[in-house]
Amino acid sequence: MNKVAQHKKAMIEALEQSLGVVTTACRVAGIGRTTHYKWLREDPEYHEAVEDISGVALDFAESQLHRQIKDGNTAATIFYLKTKGKGRGYVERIENVHEGSVPVNIKEVKTYADNQTDKEADTGD
């Protein structure tokens, strides 16, 4: 195995240990970030190995989220429902009212009666 192949192997192992954190892995493997990104662009096998590690890191994060949900963490439960439960209606929506083709913010709409009340209050009538 040549020196470049050894460095790539060391970098893949370091990425596995750091769960895909490039800066940390580069320090451990003794290579520069630019070298890593060059390999990523030019070597399809290296690119695939790095992508696999990204999947493992995501799996780890999801397992931690599920652990927090199991432990009763309300914020984790809400986050999960907002991201994975969209198909069941767990989404936050901003609703806009449209008059003609111009969106209108409901909080800024005043009626004629509101304006009359304001004028009467100003004049004391």
Sequence and secondary structure as in RCSB ss.txt:
>XXXX:A:sequence
MNKVAQHKKAMIEALEQSLGVVTTACRVAGIGRTTHYKWLREDPEYHEAVEDISGVALDFAESQLHRQIKDGNTA
ATIFYLKTKGKGRGYVERIENVHEGSVPVNIKEVKTYADNQTDKEADTGD
>XXXX:A:secstr
  HHHHHHHHHHHHHHHTTT HHHHHHHHT  HHHHHHHHHH HHHHHHHHHHHHHHHHHHHHHHHHHHHTT HH
HHHHHHHHH GGGT       EEETTEEE GGG   HHHHHHHHHHHHT 
